[in-house]
Amino acid sequence: MIHKTAIIDVAAELGKDVSVAPFAYIEGNVRIGDNCVIGPHASVLRYTTLGEKCIVHAGAVLGDLPQDLAFSGCDSFVKIGANCVIREGVTVHRGTKPGTTTEIGDNCFLMGFSHFAHNVKLGKNVIVVNGALLAGYVEVGDRAFISGNVVVHQFVRIGRLAMLGGGCGVSKDVPPFCTVSPLAVNTVLGLNIVGMRRAGLTPEQRMEVKRAFKILYGSGLNTREAVQEIADTMKSELAREFVSFVQSSKRGICARGGNVSDDETEKL
């Protein structure tokens, strides 16, 4: 299952039934889990770990040095979970400080030519569409959806089940369950209703999220006041998640776009 033209360092660790296509390159100090598929011309470089049943398509580069002038050549890592699909030309870079890691969670789908800079952390079941660029230290919650050609500034956090529209840019945090307008900058459009349904949130849970969203973005209160209002009047787990995310933001959160209707939040 390993093509004769593949180059694999003797210090690499390959699990059971790993398939390696022509001209793939695997360095030493790499661990590849059982039943993984490494496509043609893909490169898996030192200090990279792949969980089981990952599929790496042609030309992907995993574990290359971070694009950071402060990088000193230290030992740092890339860790990719199980059942991930990594499409053509994807780049995932190592952490930039000694002992740090860029992490991709289980069941992620990274589409063609998307980029994940040093110290990025993706949760589970995240989908990132073609050409999206995630800068250093970006954090993405479980089941988030990042559309094509999205640009995410360094240190930004994207909450669980958030959805970023195609071609948008974010330099501020995106709260959980929210959508960001396509081709806009730091502009929340509404709630990711489809994503919440697919994730199994009940109508009652979705209504709780809607109430929190309306207090935060539609009450006329400033962010601090709105968060306090949510904390005082809503005691559900989802409300606490919403409050905790906003309170812990260091960059501030995306604003709601002007004259946006409630259509996105009505069909719960």
Order of alpha helices (4+ residues) and beta strands (2+ residues): beta-beta-beta-beta-beta-beta-beta-beta-beta-beta-beta-beta-beta-beta-beta-beta-beta-beta-beta-beta-beta-beta-beta-beta-beta-beta-beta-alpha-alpha-alpha-alpha-beta-alpha
